[in-house]
């Protein structure tokens, strides 16, 4: 039996000049910092290896000196292809200064591309990145002028545009796990995430390359459970045991059991966020959280939404996710970002993006650095500062609903809150709503064409995307429209019916979002569009457990419908609705009576396939045409087609 456990220096000595090196890691989680330290020390001592190419998905770095920042030395790196660059600023500075060739591709696409490299495919097709800076008709993801190789092409398949991401063979993979045995089998029981360790190792091995693994301990041969092994030994060439300081669970936390699921962590002791613009924005975004929905929260400002959801005791009614592979639990922030306390599941990053890209997200909440009149958003490039897109493009293009969040201005903004009102004490130095964004990370017109629901949430106002551009829909109490909004923008938004933001957002006590989410009164759930004679009914999150619950629903609903004095068309949202099995018969009997008495046509929609199937069958059993769809748009389209016919 070959013992693959070797000293750090011997492992690093296998990396040669010009090699393409793939580095694992999401911030500090899964980042093989010991291997990167060894590579840096070898280069500083011997000027070798030289002219490496790097490929990485999720910025393995701490924003200072660790992770890939260790490799930012002239001559060591020739080219870098990365998904997120914000936490590798030393490498990013070399890219902006044109000292290296550099590319920024969507994090999810790089993560998925590892699998296609492993399977020997020439590349990967995806719609992610169309009409953003990744599109070759803009910059093709190139960060600077010296980056001339075309890594992305536009292709047409069955009459539709797609982007084709070229495969990049991997010479060396630097990965990380928890435990190895002498034959190189790797487990990850103490890691906060599994990331893409397996596809990265496969990509290198099937490219004819080497796989070097960093672990914290060695187990006896044959002692590891095969179900615990994430990377099998046949894919691993050598193993290095890291020093404890090079193998922190995250760059912020040495080790937390609750990040791994090995212990249930206590989350209700977290101190509430202080009431400031960040919390106001997080609260307003939290008002959009869908009952029983799947949600992604981006890094930075969006992280506060999870904290607010926890404080308002609604976190158990949504599934928060991070692109790193976490589903459920309480996502963490700062240099712990990517991990979660008490996650329901932790899957590979590429699998998470398969879910995202296929439309699995009900809502995404993402940062917003620059926005223009067309609704384009830039979070990736600002003159000499380069952050990269990360998973932003995958998520923003494919979530059913997107919230962009950020302060209205940046750089020194100060506000005052008084009895539910806001005033601006000091305006930020930098405007964020500008004529044209420096780089298109999100294309507003493309989203509008797809019929996406997009909101832009700030501490003082809210905009929504329309076919004609950005429309102002809400303003904070105490804020002056002209002085505090229009005069601080480089363009004039569409202004029609502007409402006041909820004054509870600006008070230093709980808002009661749990009651809003689960017990919304019927007057807030029903709206009659008199022009088209359509009643929109939001039944999302209603729970009917007793006959009293059923009657409490029926009475105000029927009073509203009957009070219109005419038969109407109905479109109702059933997302997250639950009905006790013993009440299903009475519920559907009630629907049947309401339909015959009050409706011309009734359409229903839910993103839950199970609910659509179950409700549809119950309606059919009572000779009611179900007309149940996945989205409101589909339901409205059906209603329009019946009206025109």
C-alpha positions as CSV (number, residue, x, y, z in Angstrom):
1,X,0.0,0.0,0.0
2,X,1.4,3.4,-1.0
3,X,1.4,6.0,1.7
4,X,0.3,9.3,0.1
5,X,0.9,11.5,3.2
6,X,3.9,13.6,2.5
7,X,5.5,16.8,3.7
8,X,4.2,20.2,2.5
9,X,7.4,21.0,0.6
10,X,7.4,17.7,-1.3
11,X,3.8,18.2,-2.4
12,X,4.3,21.8,-3.6
13,X,7.4,20.7,-5.5
14,X,5.2,18.8,-7.9
15,X,3.7,22.1,-9.3
16,X,5.5,23.2,-12.4
17,X,6.0,26.3,-14.4
18,X,2.9,27.3,-16.5
19,X,0.6,24.9,-14.7
20,X,-3.2,25.6,-14.6
21,X,-4.0,25.3,-10.9
22,X,-7.5,25.0,-9.6
23,X,-8.0,26.1,-6.0
24,X,-11.0,25.2,-3.9
25,X,-12.6,27.4,-1.3
26,X,-15.5,29.7,-0.5
27,X,-14.1,32.7,1.5
28,X,-12.2,30.6,4.1
29,X,-14.4,27.5,4.0
30,X,-12.6,24.7,2.2
31,X,-9.7,26.9,1.3
32,X,-6.4,25.0,1.5
33,X,-4.5,27.8,3.1
34,X,-1.6,25.7,4.1
35,X,-0.9,24.6,0.5
36,X,-1.2,28.2,-0.7
37,X,1.3,29.3,2.0
38,X,3.7,26.6,1.0
39,X,3.4,27.6,-2.7
40,X,4.1,31.2,-1.8
41,X,7.1,30.3,0.4
42,X,8.6,28.1,-2.4
43,X,8.3,31.0,-4.9
44,X,9.8,33.6,-2.6
45,X,12.7,31.3,-1.9
46,X,13.4,30.0,-5.4
47,X,11.4,32.1,-7.9
48,X,9.6,28.9,-8.9
49,X,7.1,27.8,-10.1
50,X,6.5,30.7,-12.6
51,X,3.7,31.8,-14.8
52,X,0.9,29.8,-13.2
53,X,-2.7,30.1,-14.4
54,X,-5.4,30.0,-11.7
55,X,-9.0,29.0,-11.8
56,X,-11.3,29.5,-8.8
57,X,-15.0,29.9,-8.3
58,X,-15.6,31.7,-5.0
59,X,-12.8,34.0,-3.9
60,X,-10.8,31.8,-1.5
61,X,-9.5,34.7,0.5
62,X,-9.9,36.9,3.6
63,X,-9.7,40.2,1.9
64,X,-6.2,40.7,3.3
65,X,-3.3,38.3,3.1
66,X,-4.7,34.8,3.2
67,X,-5.9,32.5,0.6
68,X,-5.1,33.4,-3.0
69,X,-3.8,36.8,-1.8
70,X,-0.7,34.8,-0.9
71,X,0.0,34.2,-4.6
72,X,-0.1,37.9,-5.7
73,X,3.6,38.1,-6.6
74,X,5.0,39.3,-9.9
75,X,6.1,36.3,-12.0
76,X,4.2,33.7,-9.9
77,X,0.8,34.1,-11.6
78,X,0.3,34.8,-15.4
79,X,-3.4,34.3,-15.7
80,X,-6.4,34.0,-13.4
81,X,-10.0,33.0,-14.1
82,X,-12.3,33.6,-11.1
83,X,-15.9,33.9,-10.2
84,X,-15.7,36.2,-7.2
85,X,-12.7,38.5,-6.6
86,X,-13.7,40.8,-3.7
87,X,-11.8,38.8,-1.1
88,X,-8.7,38.4,-3.1
89,X,-7.9,42.2,-3.5
90,X,-4.1,41.7,-4.0
91,X,-4.8,39.4,-7.0
92,X,-7.5,41.8,-8.2
93,X,-5.2,44.7,-8.1
94,X,-2.8,42.9,-10.4
95,X,-5.7,42.2,-12.8
96,X,-6.8,45.9,-12.8
97,X,-3.2,47.0,-13.3
98,X,-2.9,44.6,-16.3
99,X,0.0,42.8,-14.6
100,X,-1.8,39.5,-15.3
101,X,-4.4,38.2,-17.8
102,X,-7.7,38.0,-15.9
103,X,-11.2,37.0,-16.4
104,X,-14.4,37.1,-14.4
105,X,-17.0,34.5,-15.2
106,X,-20.2,33.7,-13.1
107,X,-19.3,31.6,-10.0
108,X,-22.0,29.1,-10.8
109,X,-20.8,28.6,-14.3
110,X,-17.3,27.9,-13.2
111,X,-18.6,25.5,-10.5
112,X,-20.6,23.6,-13.1
113,X,-17.8,23.8,-15.6
114,X,-15.6,21.6,-13.3
115,X,-18.0,18.7,-14.1
116,X,-17.8,19.2,-17.8
117,X,-14.0,19.4,-17.7
118,X,-14.0,16.1,-15.7
119,X,-16.3,14.4,-18.2
120,X,-14.1,15.5,-21.2
121,X,-16.6,17.8,-22.7
122,X,-15.4,20.9,-24.7
123,X,-17.4,23.2,-22.5
124,X,-20.8,24.1,-21.2
125,X,-23.9,25.8,-22.5
126,X,-25.8,28.2,-20.3
127,X,-28.0,31.3,-20.6
128,X,-26.4,32.7,-17.5
129,X,-24.5,35.9,-18.5
130,X,-26.4,36.8,-21.6
131,X,-26.5,40.6,-22.1
132,X,-24.2,41.2,-19.1
133,X,-20.5,42.0,-19.2
134,X,-19.8,38.2,-19.5
135,X,-21.5,38.2,-23.0
136,X,-18.7,38.4,-25.6
137,X,-20.7,41.2,-27.3
138,X,-19.7,43.2,-24.2
139,X,-16.4,42.1,-22.7
140,X,-16.7,38.4,-22.6
141,X,-15.6,38.4,-18.9
142,X,-12.2,39.9,-19.7
143,X,-11.0,42.2,-16.9
144,X,-8.3,44.0,-18.8
145,X,-7.0,44.6,-22.4
146,X,-4.3,42.0,-22.2
147,X,-6.9,39.2,-21.7
148,X,-7.6,38.4,-25.3
149,X,-8.5,34.7,-25.3
150,X,-12.2,34.1,-26.0
151,X,-13.4,32.0,-23.1
152,X,-17.1,32.5,-23.9
153,X,-19.0,32.4,-27.2
154,X,-22.6,33.1,-28.3
155,X,-24.2,30.1,-29.9
156,X,-27.7,29.6,-31.3
157,X,-29.6,26.4,-30.3
158,X,-33.1,25.8,-31.5
159,X,-33.6,29.4,-32.3
160,X,-32.4,30.7,-28.9
161,X,-29.2,32.4,-27.8
162,X,-26.9,30.6,-25.4
163,X,-23.5,31.2,-24.0
164,X,-20.8,28.5,-24.5
165,X,-18.2,28.4,-21.8
166,X,-15.0,26.8,-22.9
167,X,-13.5,24.0,-20.9
168,X,-10.1,24.7,-19.3
169,X,-7.9,21.6,-18.6
170,X,-6.6,21.5,-15.0
171,X,-2.9,20.5,-14.3
172,X,-3.1,20.7,-10.5
173,X,-6.0,20.8,-8.1
174,X,-5.5,22.1,-4.5
175,X,-8.4,20.9,-2.4
176,X,-9.1,20.4,1.3
177,X,-10.8,17.9,3.6
178,X,-10.9,16.9,7.2
179,X,-9.5,13.4,7.4
180,X,-7.5,11.3,5.1
181,X,-6.3,7.7,5.3
182,X,-2.9,6.7,3.9
183,X,-4.4,5.8,0.5
184,X,-5.8,9.3,0.0
185,X,-9.5,8.8,0.8
186,X,-10.8,12.2,2.0
187,X,-13.7,12.9,4.3
188,X,-15.1,16.4,5.3
189,X,-16.9,15.9,8.5
190,X,-15.5,19.0,10.2
191,X,-15.8,21.3,7.2
192,X,-18.7,23.7,7.0
193,X,-19.3,23.0,3.3
194,X,-18.5,20.2,0.8
195,X,-18.2,22.7,-2.1
196,X,-16.9,21.2,-5.3
197,X,-14.0,19.0,-4.0
198,X,-15.1,16.0,-5.9
199,X,-15.6,17.5,-9.4
200,X,-12.4,19.6,-9.0
201,X,-10.4,16.5,-8.2
202,X,-12.1,14.6,-11.1
203,X,-11.4,17.6,-13.5
204,X,-7.7,17.5,-12.6
205,X,-7.3,13.7,-12.7
206,X,-9.1,13.4,-16.0
207,X,-7.1,16.2,-17.5
208,X,-4.0,14.2,-16.7
209,X,-3.2,16.4,-13.7
210,X,-2.4,16.1,-10.0
211,X,-4.6,16.4,-7.0
212,X,-3.0,17.6,-3.7
213,X,-5.3,17.5,-0.6
214,X,-4.9,19.4,2.7
215,X,-6.4,17.8,5.8
216,X,-6.1,18.2,9.5
217,X,-5.6,14.6,10.5
218,X,-4.8,11.1,9.3
219,X,-6.9,8.0,10.1
220,X,-5.7,4.3,9.9
221,X,-6.1,2.5,6.6
222,X,-9.5,1.0,6.2
223,X,-11.1,3.0,9.0
224,X,-13.1,5.5,7.0
225,X,-16.7,4.8,6.2
226,X,-17.2,4.7,2.5
227,X,-20.3,6.9,2.7
228,X,-18.2,9.6,4.5
229,X,-15.6,9.6,1.8
230,X,-16.2,12.7,-0.4
231,X,-13.0,12.3,-2.6
232,X,-11.9,8.7,-3.2
233,X,-8.2,7.9,-2.9
234,X,-7.8,7.0,-6.6
235,X,-8.3,10.7,-7.4
236,X,-5.7,11.9,-4.8
237,X,-2.0,12.0,-5.5
238,X,-0.7,13.3,-2.2
239,X,-2.0,14.5,1.2
240,X,-0.5,17.2,3.4
241,X,-1.4,17.5,7.1
242,X,-2.0,21.3,7.8
243,X,-1.0,23.3,10.8
244,X,-4.0,24.3,12.9
245,X,-3.7,28.0,11.9
246,X,-3.8,27.0,8.3
247,X,-6.9,24.9,8.7
248,X,-9.5,27.1,10.4
249,X,-13.1,26.1,9.6
250,X,-13.6,29.7,8.3
251,X,-11.3,32.7,8.3
252,X,-13.3,33.9,11.3
253,X,-14.0,30.8,13.3
254,X,-11.6,28.0,14.3
255,X,-14.3,25.5,14.6
256,X,-18.1,25.6,15.2
257,X,-20.0,22.3,15.5
258,X,-23.3,23.9,14.5
259,X,-21.8,24.7,11.0
260,X,-21.4,21.0,10.3
261,X,-24.7,19.7,11.6
262,X,-22.9,17.7,14.3
263,X,-24.6,19.8,17.0
264,X,-27.8,21.9,17.1
265,X,-26.7,25.5,17.7
266,X,-28.7,28.1,19.7
267,X,-29.6,31.0,17.4
268,X,-32.3,32.9,19.4
269,X,-29.6,34.5,21.6
270,X,-28.2,36.5,18.7
271,X,-28.5,40.2,19.5
272,X,-31.0,42.1,17.2
273,X,-29.4,44.4,14.6
274,X,-29.3,48.0,15.6
275,X,-31.8,50.3,13.9
276,X,-30.0,52.0,11.1
277,X,-30.3,52.2,7.3
278,X,-29.0,48.6,6.9
279,X,-31.7,47.2,9.2
280,X,-34.5,49.3,7.6
281,X,-33.5,47.9,4.2
282,X,-33.4,44.4,5.6
283,X,-36.8,44.8,7.2
284,X,-38.4,46.1,4.0
285,X,-36.8,43.2,2.1
286,X,-38.1,40.7,4.7
287,X,-41.6,41.9,4.0
288,X,-41.3,40.3,0.6
289,X,-40.3,36.9,2.0
290,X,-42.6,34.2,0.6
291,X,-44.2,31.7,3.0
292,X,-42.6,28.3,2.6
293,X,-40.4,29.8,-0.2
294,X,-36.8,29.1,-1.0
295,X,-34.7,32.2,-0.8
296,X,-31.1,33.2,-1.6
297,X,-29.4,35.9,0.4
298,X,-26.3,37.5,-1.1
299,X,-23.2,38.7,0.7
300,X,-23.1,42.1,2.4
301,X,-26.3,44.1,2.8
302,X,-28.6,41.1,2.1
303,X,-27.2,39.2,5.0
304,X,-29.3,41.4,7.3
305,X,-32.5,39.9,6.0
306,X,-31.7,36.6,7.6
307,X,-31.0,38.3,10.9
308,X,-34.4,40.2,10.7
309,X,-36.2,37.0,9.8
310,X,-34.7,35.3,12.9
311,X,-35.6,38.3,15.1
312,X,-39.2,38.4,13.8
313,X,-39.5,34.6,14.3
314,X,-40.4,33.9,10.6
315,X,-37.2,32.0,9.7
316,X,-38.9,28.6,10.2
317,X,-41.4,29.5,7.5
318,X,-38.8,30.1,4.8
319,X,-35.8,28.1,3.5
320,X,-32.8,30.4,3.4
321,X,-30.0,29.2,1.1
322,X,-26.5,30.3,0.1
323,X,-24.9,29.5,-3.3
324,X,-22.2,27.6,-1.5
325,X,-24.6,24.7,-1.0
326,X,-26.5,25.4,2.2
327,X,-30.3,24.9,2.4
328,X,-32.1,25.9,5.6
329,X,-30.8,27.1,8.9
330,X,-29.5,30.6,9.6
331,X,-26.8,31.7,7.1
332,X,-23.8,33.4,8.6
333,X,-22.1,36.7,7.7
334,X,-18.7,38.3,7.4
335,X,-15.8,35.8,7.0
336,X,-18.2,33.0,8.1
337,X,-20.3,33.7,5.0
338,X,-21.3,30.5,3.2
339,X,-21.8,28.6,6.5
340,X,-25.1,28.3,8.3
341,X,-26.1,27.3,11.8
342,X,-28.5,24.3,11.8
343,X,-28.7,23.8,8.1
344,X,-31.3,21.3,6.8
345,X,-28.9,20.1,4.0
346,X,-25.5,20.9,2.6
347,X,-25.0,19.9,-1.0
348,X,-22.2,20.6,-3.6
349,X,-22.0,24.1,-5.0
350,X,-22.5,22.9,-8.5
351,X,-25.7,21.1,-7.5
352,X,-27.0,24.3,-5.8
353,X,-26.5,26.2,-9.0
354,X,-28.3,23.5,-11.0
355,X,-31.2,24.2,-8.7
356,X,-30.9,27.9,-9.0
357,X,-30.4,28.0,-12.7
358,X,-33.5,25.8,-13.2
359,X,-35.7,28.2,-11.5
360,X,-35.8,26.8,-8.0
361,X,-35.5,30.1,-6.1
362,X,-38.7,31.8,-5.2
363,X,-36.9,35.0,-4.2
364,X,-33.3,36.4,-4.2
365,X,-32.1,39.3,-2.2
366,X,-28.8,40.8,-3.6
367,X,-26.7,43.8,-3.2
368,X,-27.0,47.0,-5.4
369,X,-24.0,49.2,-5.9
370,X,-25.0,51.2,-9.0
371,X,-28.3,51.3,-10.8
372,X,-29.5,53.2,-13.9
373,X,-32.8,54.2,-15.4
374,X,-33.1,50.9,-17.4
375,X,-32.8,49.0,-14.1
376,X,-29.3,47.7,-14.9
377,X,-27.3,46.9,-11.8
378,X,-23.5,46.9,-11.3
379,X,-21.9,45.1,-8.4
380,X,-18.7,43.9,-10.1
381,X,-16.5,46.8,-11.3
382,X,-15.8,50.3,-10.1
383,X,-12.9,52.1,-11.8
384,X,-9.8,50.7,-10.0
385,X,-11.7,48.5,-7.7
386,X,-12.7,45.1,-8.9
387,X,-15.1,42.9,-7.0
388,X,-16.3,40.4,-9.5
389,X,-19.8,39.0,-10.0
390,X,-19.7,35.8,-7.9
391,X,-23.0,34.0,-8.1
392,X,-24.9,37.2,-8.6
393,X,-25.5,36.7,-12.4
394,X,-26.8,33.1,-12.0
395,X,-29.1,34.1,-9.1
396,X,-30.4,37.4,-10.5
397,X,-31.2,35.9,-13.9
398,X,-33.0,32.8,-12.6
399,X,-34.9,33.6,-9.4
400,X,-38.6,34.1,-9.8
401,X,-38.4,37.4,-7.9
402,X,-35.4,39.6,-7.2
403,X,-34.8,42.3,-4.6
404,X,-31.8,44.5,-5.0
405,X,-30.9,46.2,-1.7
406,X,-28.6,49.0,-0.8
407,X,-28.5,52.5,0.7
408,X,-29.7,55.3,-1.6
409,X,-26.3,57.0,-1.5
410,X,-22.9,55.9,-0.2
411,X,-20.0,57.3,1.7
412,X,-20.9,59.1,4.9
413,X,-24.7,58.8,4.8
414,X,-26.3,59.6,8.1
415,X,-30.0,59.5,8.9
416,X,-32.2,60.4,11.9
417,X,-35.3,58.4,13.0
418,X,-38.0,60.1,15.0
419,X,-41.4,58.5,15.9
420,X,-41.6,56.5,12.6
421,X,-40.2,59.3,10.4
422,X,-36.9,59.6,8.7
423,X,-34.7,62.6,7.9
424,X,-31.4,62.9,6.2
425,X,-28.7,64.4,8.5
426,X,-25.9,64.0,6.0
427,X,-26.1,62.8,2.4
428,X,-23.7,60.2,1.1
429,X,-20.9,61.5,-1.1
430,X,-21.6,59.0,-3.9
431,X,-24.7,58.7,-6.0
432,X,-25.8,55.1,-6.7
433,X,-28.7,55.9,-9.1
434,X,-26.8,57.1,-12.1
435,X,-27.2,57.6,-15.9
436,X,-25.3,54.5,-16.9
437,X,-23.6,51.8,-14.8
438,X,-19.9,51.1,-15.4
439,X,-20.5,47.4,-15.9
440,X,-23.7,45.5,-16.5
441,X,-23.9,42.7,-13.9
442,X,-27.7,42.6,-14.2
443,X,-29.6,43.6,-17.3
444,X,-32.9,45.3,-16.5
445,X,-34.3,45.3,-20.0
446,X,-33.6,41.5,-20.3
447,X,-35.4,40.9,-17.0
448,X,-38.3,43.0,-18.1
449,X,-38.6,41.0,-21.3
450,X,-38.8,37.8,-19.2
451,X,-41.6,39.3,-17.0
452,X,-39.5,39.1,-13.9
453,X,-40.7,40.9,-10.7
454,X,-37.8,43.2,-9.6
455,X,-37.7,45.6,-6.7
456,X,-34.9,48.0,-5.7
457,X,-35.1,48.7,-2.0
458,X,-33.3,51.5,-0.2
459,X,-33.7,53.0,3.3
460,X,-35.8,55.9,1.9
461,X,-37.7,54.6,-1.1
462,X,-38.5,51.6,-3.2
463,X,-38.5,51.2,-7.0
464,X,-39.8,48.5,-9.2
465,X,-38.8,47.4,-12.7
466,X,-41.4,48.1,-15.5
467,X,-41.2,47.7,-19.3
468,X,-40.4,51.4,-19.5
469,X,-37.8,51.5,-16.8
470,X,-37.6,52.2,-13.1
471,X,-40.7,53.4,-11.3
472,X,-40.8,54.9,-7.8
473,X,-43.5,53.1,-5.8
474,X,-42.7,53.9,-2.1
475,X,-41.2,56.7,-0.1
476,X,-40.3,56.8,3.6
477,X,-42.3,59.0,6.0
478,X,-40.5,62.3,6.5
479,X,-38.5,62.1,3.2
480,X,-38.9,64.9,0.7
481,X,-39.5,63.6,-2.8
482,X,-37.6,66.4,-4.6
483,X,-34.7,67.1,-2.2
484,X,-34.0,63.7,-0.8
485,X,-34.7,61.5,-3.9
486,X,-35.0,63.3,-7.2
487,X,-32.1,65.7,-6.5
488,X,-29.9,62.8,-5.5
489,X,-30.4,60.8,-8.7
490,X,-28.9,61.3,-12.2
491,X,-32.1,60.4,-13.9
492,X,-35.8,60.9,-13.2
493,X,-37.7,57.7,-12.5
494,X,-41.3,57.0,-13.5
495,X,-43.7,58.4,-10.9
496,X,-47.3,57.4,-10.8
497,X,-48.9,56.2,-7.5
498,X,-46.3,56.6,-4.7
499,X,-47.2,55.1,-1.4
500,X,-45.6,55.6,2.1
501,X,-43.3,52.8,3.3
502,X,-44.5,51.0,6.4
503,X,-43.8,53.2,9.4
504,X,-42.9,50.2,11.5
505,X,-39.7,49.9,9.5
506,X,-38.4,53.0,11.3
507,X,-39.3,52.1,14.9
508,X,-36.9,50.4,17.3
509,X,-39.1,47.4,18.2
510,X,-40.3,44.3,16.5
511,X,-42.5,44.8,13.4
512,X,-44.7,41.7,13.9
513,X,-43.8,40.2,10.5
514,X,-44.8,36.8,11.7
515,X,-48.4,37.9,12.1
516,X,-48.2,39.7,8.8
517,X,-47.0,36.6,7.1
518,X,-49.3,34.0,8.6
519,X,-52.4,36.0,9.6
520,X,-52.8,38.6,6.9
521,X,-56.4,39.9,7.1
522,X,-58.7,39.3,4.2
523,X,-58.9,43.0,3.3
524,X,-55.2,42.9,2.6
525,X,-55.5,39.7,0.6
526,X,-58.1,40.8,-1.9
527,X,-58.0,43.3,-4.7
528,X,-60.6,44.1,-7.4
529,X,-59.3,45.3,-10.8
530,X,-62.5,47.0,-11.8
531,X,-61.3,47.8,-15.4
532,X,-60.8,44.2,-16.2
533,X,-63.2,42.8,-13.6
534,X,-60.6,40.6,-12.0
535,X,-60.3,39.8,-8.3
536,X,-56.8,38.9,-7.2
537,X,-56.8,36.8,-4.1
538,X,-53.5,36.2,-2.2
539,X,-54.1,33.1,-0.1
540,X,-50.4,32.5,0.4
541,X,-49.5,31.1,3.8
542,X,-53.0,30.6,5.0
543,X,-53.3,27.7,7.4
544,X,-56.8,26.1,7.9
545,X,-56.6,23.6,10.8
546,X,-60.1,23.8,12.2
547,X,-63.7,24.4,11.0
548,X,-63.5,27.8,12.8
549,X,-60.5,28.6,10.6
550,X,-62.4,27.7,7.6
551,X,-65.4,29.9,8.6
552,X,-63.0,32.8,9.5
553,X,-61.7,32.6,5.9
554,X,-65.1,32.1,4.2
555,X,-67.1,34.9,5.8
556,X,-64.9,37.9,4.9
557,X,-64.0,36.4,1.5
558,X,-67.6,35.9,0.5
559,X,-68.6,39.3,1.9
560,X,-66.0,40.9,-0.4
561,X,-67.0,39.0,-3.5
562,X,-70.7,39.4,-3.0
563,X,-70.3,43.1,-2.3
564,X,-69.1,43.7,-5.9
565,X,-72.6,43.0,-7.1
566,X,-71.5,41.1,-10.2
567,X,-69.7,37.9,-11.3
568,X,-66.0,38.3,-11.5
569,X,-62.9,36.6,-12.9
570,X,-60.7,35.2,-10.1
571,X,-56.9,34.7,-10.0
572,X,-55.8,33.3,-6.7
573,X,-52.3,32.5,-5.2
574,X,-52.2,29.3,-3.3
575,X,-48.4,29.2,-2.5
576,X,-47.6,27.9,1.0
577,X,-51.3,27.3,1.8
578,X,-52.0,24.4,4.1
579,X,-55.4,22.7,4.8
580,X,-55.9,19.9,7.4
581,X,-56.8,16.7,5.6
582,X,-60.2,16.4,7.4
583,X,-61.2,19.8,6.0
584,X,-60.2,19.3,2.4
585,X,-63.7,18.1,1.4
586,X,-65.4,21.0,3.0
587,X,-62.8,23.4,1.5
588,X,-63.4,22.2,-2.0
589,X,-67.2,22.2,-1.5
590,X,-66.9,25.8,-0.6
591,X,-64.8,26.6,-3.7
592,X,-67.4,24.8,-5.8
593,X,-70.3,26.9,-4.4
594,X,-68.3,30.2,-4.7
595,X,-67.4,29.4,-8.3
596,X,-71.0,28.7,-9.4
597,X,-72.3,31.7,-7.6
598,X,-69.7,34.4,-8.0
599,X,-67.2,33.6,-10.8
600,X,-67.2,33.8,-14.5
601,X,-63.7,32.1,-14.6
602,X,-61.4,31.1,-11.8
603,X,-57.7,30.5,-12.2
604,X,-55.3,29.4,-9.5
605,X,-51.5,29.2,-9.3
606,X,-48.9,27.8,-7.0
607,X,-45.2,27.1,-7.5
608,X,-45.6,23.8,-5.6
609,X,-46.1,20.9,-8.0
610,X,-47.6,18.8,-5.2
611,X,-50.2,21.4,-4.3
612,X,-51.1,21.9,-8.0
613,X,-51.6,18.2,-8.5
614,X,-53.5,17.7,-5.2
615,X,-55.8,20.8,-5.6
616,X,-56.3,20.1,-9.3
617,X,-57.5,16.6,-8.6
618,X,-59.8,17.7,-5.7
619,X,-61.4,20.2,-8.0
620,X,-61.8,17.7,-10.8
621,X,-63.5,15.3,-8.4
622,X,-66.2,17.9,-7.9
623,X,-66.5,18.6,-11.6
624,X,-64.7,22.0,-11.3
625,X,-62.3,22.9,-14.1
626,X,-59.1,23.3,-12.1
627,X,-57.3,25.9,-14.3
628,X,-54.3,25.7,-11.9
629,X,-50.9,27.1,-13.1
630,X,-47.4,27.6,-11.8
631,X,-47.3,31.4,-12.0
632,X,-49.6,34.4,-11.9
633,X,-48.4,35.3,-15.4
634,X,-49.6,32.0,-16.8
635,X,-52.9,32.3,-15.0
636,X,-53.4,35.8,-16.3
637,X,-52.5,34.7,-19.8
638,X,-55.1,31.9,-19.7
639,X,-57.7,34.4,-18.4
640,X,-56.9,36.8,-21.2
641,X,-57.1,34.0,-23.8
642,X,-60.6,33.0,-22.6
643,X,-61.7,36.7,-22.6
644,X,-60.5,37.3,-26.2
645,X,-62.1,34.1,-27.4
